[in-house]
């Protein structure tokens, strides 16, 4: 039996893979790849979408997942911590952009309703592109990063009311006052249901699901809950997207939110791709070419309007001049939620097709410009600070005190140089007790309901989730961790966790507890630094007690144990016994690591060059301690010392710098 839609899925996603691979080489976001793929398969190009209606249905599912995850990420407590930037900064940016855009549109002869709706579209920026790039550049917690985050959060929230107001703007209702009142009553009713679900029903259901320890059941429950609330809002005349957003908000305050996000994320990535492809397919290439001059003029107008307004908002938040420029260069584009909102406008006949074609072209171009502008934003800001602002004005602006909102606490914990403990069994509890006593920061990851409950009663920093999942690892800042201790009994899960951790960091020190000696070799091959088998340790403890019964002195027992470890254990692991006569001392140099990097190819400026020529110390801020070449160790490191392919280089430095160097010599 042939499934008609299957051909479209294979063709569309196959083309998308090729395009996104090419775009990745150019460091262009995948969203643009999907839009470009949509243009190619659309009717104005090769017309490969014979089942366009079915593709639109798939895109609707993507929108539901997208709004669900946005709701999870926008927890009420998190919003309150950055409320000033979100509600004042975001409110000013959206309101001013709508007003200015609407006035410009009306001056061009566009009706007021459509002009206001165009203001809605232009006011929204790209959360997906901007936050991803700020995170990659490590600037999410910088002053301009916080402003961008706050404004984008407000935009993500306001898009839902915009969707609800669109039919009213389109004149679909004869009595606007009655429609607004009915809408308000529906929202209140849904709000009551949401409150009951969040307070009583959802925690109870998820408690039962988590207790079952069935991952598939957790995923199924999450998806059913997401679609269930979306169906509820749709059945009372509200949008599916609003229901998905409410469903995310309900889960956002629970300890299951991060795992729910991790489970839904793959579904979102698949289905949302169909949304961007379907939007791209609507672009008329002939229209774009014939009206290219006007399109470029509109692009310039959007850039000027949004940059000036964002800069003014940053100034109103009492930011420094550099922060004002950096903020303006961050959120100048038209974003993915504008594309979503534009489809609602088309459905309600408030957006004429000609205007939609201009909007679509402007959106694609501004999003395409974003990575390049953000990459050069520091240089452009420095240039403007030197050239565009008179010295006396600059001095006055520098006197402005930074508002507290620019230093508000981020809604996630700032874990850094910490220990990650996977599993809160006996071993995990002992490790957390010791790290707590000597003031080493740590976080625990576990999926057992009773364990989490016990840990919370003890005020332990614990996160519910699967430590093999990238979303959970990102949440606990695994790239900033110093040590990961995997203290669980599942050997397959242990291997997955090691592999996942190594995707984020090559410097974090991974210690694994296993049950059997035979598991040591495989765990170390995939990235573990130390593997401690219970089988071996148990045997040592048993014969130690046997020797005590034969009146062997404690000193002799320790010597025997030490010899056994030296002869057998150290061949299997890198664990080295420490003398019992030496008092415990903590060696903890903040933000510094000693790491071993493998020079795997010569396609860089390091392999084949001397230490001095490659500028390792100058460019990467690290110190080369030694080099292992075959069986030979080079410990007398000089500027003239040469680095060759297949060398093991022992270096000391900041973990971020080490990771940067590792990418250079490895990939």
N, C-alpha and C positions, 0 to 999 in steps of 0.2 A: 504493500500500500504506500502510495506517495503522499507525503505531507507537503502541500504547496509552499508553506512558509519556510520550510527547511532550506530550500534553495536560496531564498533571500538572505537567511541568516548566515549561511556559509559564504555567499558572495560578499555580503556587506562586511562581516567581521574579518573575512580573509583580506579584503582590500584595506580595512582599517589596520590590520597587523603590519602590512607593508608600509603604509603611510606613517604610522606611529614610530616604527623603527627608524625611518628616515628623519622624522621630526626630532626624535631623541638625540640623533647625531648633531642636530642644530640647536639642541637644548630648548626646544619649543614644547609647551605643555601638551599632553595627550588630548585634552579637550579640543584643541584646534585640529588635531589629527582626525578626530571623529567628525567635526564639522566639515573638514575638507573631504573626507570619505563620503559624507552625505551629498556634497556638491557633485562629486564624481558620479554617484549612482542615481542622482536626481534626474528629473525629466528634462532639464535644460542641458544635461551632458549626455550620459550613456543610457539613461532611463532603465535602470536595472531593478527598480522596485515595483514589481507588478502587484505585490500584496502590501501596498502602502498603509492600508487601514490596520492590518494586523501588526505592522511595525509600530504604528502609533499606539496601539494597545500595550505593546511591550514597553514603549517609552513611558506610558502612564504608570506602569508598575515601577519603573525606575524613579519616577517623581515621588511615588509613595515612600520608597526606601530612602530617597534623598532627604525628604522632610522629616522622616522618622529619626534619622541619625542627627539631623540638625537639632531636633527637639531634645534628644539625649544629651547632646553636647551643651545645650543652653540650660543648665540646671539653675534653679531659682537662687540657691546659695551662691553659685558662681557669679551670677549677674549682679547680685547685691555688692559683691566685693569690688566690682569695677563699674558701678552704676553711673557714676558721674560721666565717665568717658562714653559709656554706652548710650545713656539716655539724653544727656546734654549734647555731647559731640555728635552722636549719630542722628539725633533729632534735628539739630541745626543743619547738618550736611544734607539729609534727605529733604527737609522742608525747603531750604534755600535752593537746592537743585531743581526741585519740582517747580518752584515759583519762577525762577529765571528761565528755565526751559520752556515753560508754558507761555511766558510773555514773548519769548523769541518766536515760538511756533505760531502764536496768534498774530504777530507782526508779519509773518509769512502768509497769512490768510487762512490758517487752519482753525476750525471750530474749537470753541473753548473746551468742550468735553474731551475731544481727541487730543488737544494741546496738553491738558492736565495729565491724560494717560501717558502721553509721550514723556512728560516729566517724571512719571512713575518709572518708566523704563530706563531713562538716562540716570536716575538717582542711584540705581543699584550697581554695585561693583562685583568683581569676581572673587568670592571667598576662596574657592578651590585653588585658583592660580596664585593669588597674593599670599595666603597663609602658607602654602606649600613652599614657595620661594623664600619667604622670611624664615621659615623653620630651617631650610637647607643652609641659609646664610648665617644662622644663629642670631637673628635679629628680632625674634618674636617678643623678647622682653626688653628690647631697647625702647627709648621714649617714642620714636616714630612707629615701632612695632606695636606698642600698646594702643596708640591712637588708631592705627589701622585695624587692630583686633576689635576695639570697642565699636568703631563705626560699622565694621562688617557684621558684627553680632546684631546691632540694631537693624541693619538692612535685612538680615535673615529673619528677624522677627516681624518687621513691618511688611514683608512681602505677603504674608498671610492676610492681613486686613486689606491690602491692595487688591488681592484676588477677590475678596468679598465685595469690595466697592466697585469693581469693574462693571458688573451688570447694571448697577445703578447709574454709573457714568454713561453707559451705553444707552440709557433711556429705556431699559427693559421694564421699568416699573412706572406706572402712571402716577401713583401716590408715593413720592419719595419718603415722606415722613412716616407713613404707615409701613413701608418696606424696611426702613431703618429700625423702627420699633420692633417689627417682627424678627429682624435679624438679631437685634439685641437680646430678645427673649430666647431665641434659639441658642445663642451663645451662652446665656446664663444657664439654660437647661443642660446643654452639653458640659458646661463647667461644673455643674453639680454632679453629673455622672462621672466626670473625670476625677473629681475630688473623692468620691466614694471608691472608685477603682483604685486610686493611688493610696488611699488611707487604709482600706480594708481588704479588697478582693485581690489585687495584684500581688501584694506581699505574701498573702496566704498561699496563692497558687504557685508562685515562684519558690516559696519555701519548700513545698511538697516536691516540686520538680528538681530542685537542687539536692534535696535529700535522696532522691532516687539515683543520683550520680550517673545519669544517662545523658550524655552530650547531645545525642540526636533529639531527645525529648525537650531539652532546653532550647535548641534551635527551632524546633517545631512550635513550641509555646510562644517564643518571641515573635515569630512570623505571623502566627494566628492572631496574637494580640495586636500587632501592628495593623493587619488588614481588618480585624474586627472593629477597631475604633474608627478606622477610615470608612468602613461600610456604615457605621452608626451615623457619622456626620453626613455622609452622602444621602442616607435615607431620610434625613430631616431637611434636605435642600441645601446643605452646606457642601464644601468641596472635599474631595478625597484627601487632598494635600493637607487640609486643616486637621482632619482626623489623624493622619499619620503624624503630624507635628505634635498634637496633643498626646498621642501614644508615646512618643519619645519623651515628652515632658514628664509623663507619669513614671517612667522607668528611671529618669535622670537622677532622682534623689536616692535611689536604692544602690546597694553595693553590687548589684548585678549589671549595672549600666555599661561598664567597660567590656564585659564579656558579651553582652547583647550587641554592642557596636561591632565587636570583632566577628561575631557570627553573621551579622547582616551585611557587613561591608562587601564581601565577595558578590552577593546578590545585587547590591546597589551598583557596583562597578560594571557588572554585566548589563543590567537593564538600563542604566542611565546612559550607556553608550548608544542605545537605540534612540534615546531622546535627542541627543546631539546630532546623530546621523539624520533623524527625521527632520530636524530644524535645518540642517545644512542642505538637505534635498530640496527645500523650498526656495533657496536662492536662485534667482534667474540670472544666469551668467551673461546673457545678452543685455539685460537691463543694467547690470553692473558695468559692463564695458562701455555701453552707450552713454552712461551717466557718471563716468569715472571722475570727472572734474568736480561735479557736485558732491559726490561721495567723499572725496578728499577734503572739500571745504567743510562738510558736516563733521568729518573726523576732527579737523582742526578746531572747529567750534566746540565740540564735546570736550576735547582735551583742555582747552582754555577755560571753559565754564567749570568743569569739575576740579581742575587744579587750583583755580582761584578760590573756589568755595572751600575745598579741603584745607588749603593754606589758611584761610580766614578762620575756619573752625579750630585748627591747631593753635592759631594765635589767640583765639578766645579762651582756650584751655591753658593760656599762659606758658606756652612752650617756647623753647629757645629757637633762634632763627634757623639753625641747621635742621632741627626737628620739623619745623614748618615745611621746609623744602622737601625733606625726605618723605614726609607724610603725603605731600602733594604728588610726588613721583610714585607712590605706592598704589593709590586707589583712584586713579584717573580713568580707568577703563569701564566699559559696559560689561556686565557679568552674566553668568549662567542663569541666575534667577530672572534677569530681564528677558532672556530667551523664553523661559517658562511662562512669565507673565504675558509676553507677546502672543503666545498661542491662545491664552485666555481672551486677549483682546480680539484676535481673529475670530474666535468662536462667537463672540458677542457683537461682531460687526462694528466695533469702535475704531478699529485700525484698518484704514484702506490699504489695499495690496501694494500700491505704489510707495506709500510711507513705510510699510513693512519691509519692502525690499531695500530702501535706504537704511532703515534701522538695522537690518540683518547684516548688511555690508559694513556699516560703522562698527557693529559689535565685533565682528570677526577681525577687523583690522586693529581695533583698540586692544583686544585680547592678545592678538599676535605681537603687538608692540610691547606688551607688559614685561616679558622676560628680559628684553634688551634694555628697556628703560630702567628696570630695577637693578640690572647688572651695572649700569653706569650711573646710578643715582648718587653715589658718594661723590664722584668726580663732578657731576653737574651741580650738586649742592655746594661743593667747595668753590666752584667757579662763580656761582651766583653770589655767594657770601663775599667773595673778593671784589666782584665787578658791579653787582646790581644794587648793593645796599651801601649808602654813604656811611662813613665811619661814625659820625655822630648819632645817626639813627641806630646803627648796630650796637653802640654803647648803651643807648637807652633801652633797647630790647634785651640786652644781656642783664640789665638791672632787674628785669622782671623775675620774680621768684617763681620757680617751678611749682605748679599747682600739685596738690597731693594726688590728684587723679592720675598724673603721669607716673606715680610711684606706687599705685595701688597694687595690692598683692594679686598675683596671678591666681586663678581659681584652681590651679593644680599645685600640688606640693612640689617644692623646688628641691628634689632629691639630687644630691651631688656627692661624689666621692664616697658612695655608700655601699653597703653589703646587701645583695638581693638573696633572700632565703626562700627557696622553692620547697614548700612542704612544711607544715607546722606540726609534725609529729614530735617524738621525743628528741630526735637530733635537732630539729628546727627550733624547738623550745629552748634547748640548751644553748644553741648558738645565739639566739636572740637575747637570752639572759646575760651571756658574757659580753656581747657587743654593747648592750645597754649599760652594763656596769662600767665599761671603760670608755663610754661616750663616743662610740662609733655609730654613725647614722646607718639605719637599715630599714628595709621594707620586706614584708612577707607576702608571698603569692600562694594561694591555695584555692581549691574548688569544693572542699567539703563543708557542708552547712554547719555541722556541729563544731568543727574546728574553727571556722570563722567566728561563730558565736562566742566560743571560749576565748579566742584571741581578743575580740572586741571588749569582753568583760574585763580583760587585763590591760585595756588601753593600748594594745599593740597596733602598729601601723600595718594593717593587712589589706590586701586587695583581692577581691574575688575574681578569678579568671584562670585561663590556661596559659601557663608561662611559655608555651611554644608558639603562641599567637603573636604576630607582630604588633597588633594594636595594644595588647597588654604590655608588651616590652617597651613600646613607645611611651605608654602612660607612666611607667615606673622609671623612665629615663635610663634605660639600660646602657645607653652610650656613655653616660656619665658615671656609671658604677665602677668601683674598684674590684670587687669580688662578687662572684655568683656561687652560691652553695646550693647544689641540687640534692635534696635529702628526701627523695621519694622512692617508692619500691617498684615502680613500673619501669622496666628497662627500655621499652620502646619509647615511652614518653620522655625518658631521660635523654635519649639520642635526639629526639625531635627538638627538645629544649636547647641542647648544646648547639645544634645546627642553626637554630633560629637566633640564638644569642650571637653567634659568630658572624651572622649577616650584618649585625649592627656594630660590632666592635671586635677588633683583633687584639685589643690590649687588656680587656677585662679578664681577670684571673678566675678560671672555672674549676671549682672543686666538686667532685661527684662522689656520692655514696652509693655503692652497689652491693649486691648480695654475694656475688661470686667472683672469684679471681679471674675466671675465663672472660668476664665482661670488661676487664681493664683495657686490653689492647684496642678493642673496637671504639670505646669511648674516647681514648686518647687520640686515635687516628682522626676522629671527626672534630677535635678541637678542645677536649678537656685538658687542663694543665695537671691536675692531680686526681687520681681515682683511688678511693679507699674502700676495699671490699670488706664487708662484715664477716665473711667466711674466714678470712685470714686473721682479722683482729680477734674473732671469737676463739680461734684455735690458740692464739697467743695467751689470751686470758685464761683458757682452760689449763694449759700446761703450767702457767705461772702458779695457779692455785694448787696443782698437783705437787710442784716442787716445794711449796710452802709446807705441805703436809709431811714432806720428808726432811723438814728442818733446814732447808737450804737458805742461806742468808739472803737478805734483800739485795745486798750489793752484788752477789753472784747471780741472782735472778736477773737483775738489770743488765748485767754484762751479757748473759746468755740471750736475752731478748734483743739487745743491741746487735749482737752477732748474727742472729737469725734475720733481723731486718736488713742488715747490710748484705747478707749472702743471698737472700731470696726476694724480699719485698722491694728493695730499691731497684732491682732489675725490672720490676713490673710497673712501678710508679715513680714519680719524682718526689715522693714524700721522704723527708730526711728526718731521722729522730733527733730531738734536741736533748741536750744534757739536762738531767733533772737537778743538777747542782746550780744551774744558771737561773737567776730570777727572771720572771717574765718582764720583758720590756716591749713596748709598742713602738714599732718603726712606722711612722705614718707621716709622710711628707705630702701635704695637701696638694692636689692637682698634678702630681708628678707620678710617672710610671717608669719602670724598667721593662723594655719589651724586646723581643727578638723578631726581626723582620727578614723575610726570605726574598732576595733579589731574583725574580723569576724571569725577567726578559731584559733585553738591552734597548728597548724602544723608549728610552728616557734620557735625561741629562745626567744620570747618576752612574749607571753601569758602564764600566770602561773609563770612568773619569776618576781623578783623585778627589779626596775629601775637600781640598781647597777649591778645585775647579768646579765641582758640583754645587758648592755653596750650601751643603746640607745644614750646617749650623746657622748660617745667615738667613736662608730662605725658609727653613722649617723650625727654627728655634729648638733644635735637639742636639744632644751631645753623643757622639759615637764613642762607646766604651771599649768595644772589641769587635773583631771580625773572625768568624770561623770559616775557613776555606778548606773543604775536604776534612781531613783529620787534624789540620793545623790551626792553631789559634794565634791571631795577631792582636796583641794587647797594647803594644806601643804605637798608639794612633797619632799620626802626624798629618799636617796638611797635604803632604806628598803621598800619603797612603792611598792606594788605589782600591776601588770597589769593583768587583767583577760579578758577572752573572752566576747565579747559584750560590753566592755568598750568604751566610747567616750574619746579619748585622745586629749587634747588641747596642741599643740606644736608650738614652735617658731624656725624658722631657714631658711636656703636657700631653694628655691623652688625645686631644683634638689635633695637635701637631703631628703626633705619631700616626694617627689614622690618615691624615693628609699625605704624609710621606709614604705610608703603606700602599695607598691607592696609586701613587706615582710609580712605584717599583713593582707592583703586582699586576695591575690591570692594563 
